[in-house]
């Protein structure tokens, strides 16, 4: 579902080839970080909760 949304956003934004290339570099880096253990995946619900808590702490 997220991939479909991302594709729809990309299509509607009409990004340049250069912009897509730069985004793919970021994606590859993030994937590599997860695979090597430098980063960890977080479930969407948990990520949203962390963002809500961080925003509440700033209020």
DAHU-V118188 format. One record per residue. N is the residue number from 1. PHI is phi in degrees with one decimal (NA if undefined). NEAR is the number of other ideal C-beta (glycine too) atoms within 10 Angstrom. D_CENTER is the distance of its C-alpha to the mean C-alpha in whole Angstrom. Layout:
n=N phi=PHI near=NEAR d_center=D_CENTER
n=N phi=PHI near=NEAR d_center=D_CENTER
This chain:
n=1 phi=NA near=5 d_center=13
n=2 phi=-65.9 near=7 d_center=10
n=3 phi=-65.3 near=7 d_center=10
n=4 phi=-60.3 near=8 d_center=13
n=5 phi=-61.9 near=9 d_center=12
n=6 phi=-61.4 near=12 d_center=9
n=7 phi=-63.7 near=10 d_center=13
n=8 phi=-64.4 near=10 d_center=15
n=9 phi=-64.1 near=10 d_center=13
n=10 phi=-62.5 near=13 d_center=13
n=11 phi=-65.4 near=9 d_center=17
n=12 phi=-73.7 near=8 d_center=18
n=13 phi=-86.6 near=9 d_center=17
n=14 phi=48.7 near=7 d_center=19
n=15 phi=-70.1 near=14 d_center=17
n=16 phi=-72.9 near=9 d_center=19
n=17 phi=-60.1 near=7 d_center=19
n=18 phi=-62.9 near=8 d_center=18
n=19 phi=-63.9 near=12 d_center=15
n=20 phi=-64.3 near=11 d_center=14
n=21 phi=-60.2 near=10 d_center=15
n=22 phi=-65.4 near=12 d_center=14
n=23 phi=-63.6 near=13 d_center=10
n=24 phi=-65.8 near=10 d_center=11
n=25 phi=-61.4 near=10 d_center=13
n=26 phi=-63.9 near=9 d_center=9
n=27 phi=-59.7 near=11 d_center=8
n=28 phi=-62.9 near=10 d_center=12
n=29 phi=-63.1 near=12 d_center=12
n=30 phi=-65.1 near=13 d_center=9
n=31 phi=-62.7 near=11 d_center=11
n=32 phi=-62.1 near=11 d_center=14
n=33 phi=-62.9 near=12 d_center=13
n=34 phi=-67.6 near=12 d_center=13
n=35 phi=-62.5 near=9 d_center=16
n=36 phi=-88.5 near=8 d_center=18
n=37 phi=89.8 near=7 d_center=17
n=38 phi=-73.2 near=10 d_center=16
n=39 phi=-129.5 near=13 d_center=13
n=40 phi=-128.0 near=7 d_center=13
n=41 phi=-81.4 near=8 d_center=11
n=42 phi=-126.5 near=11 d_center=11
n=43 phi=-59.1 near=8 d_center=12
n=44 phi=-55.5 near=8 d_center=11
n=45 phi=-60.9 near=8 d_center=14
n=46 phi=-67.8 near=10 d_center=14
n=47 phi=-63.0 near=11 d_center=11
n=48 phi=-62.4 near=11 d_center=13
n=49 phi=-63.1 near=12 d_center=16
n=50 phi=-61.0 near=11 d_center=15
n=51 phi=-66.2 near=10 d_center=14
n=52 phi=-59.9 near=10 d_center=17
n=53 phi=-64.8 near=9 d_center=19
n=54 phi=-64.8 near=9 d_center=18
n=55 phi=-69.1 near=9 d_center=19
n=56 phi=-65.5 near=8 d_center=22
n=57 phi=-66.7 near=7 d_center=23
n=58 phi=-83.3 near=5 d_center=23
n=59 phi=-74.8 near=4 d_center=25
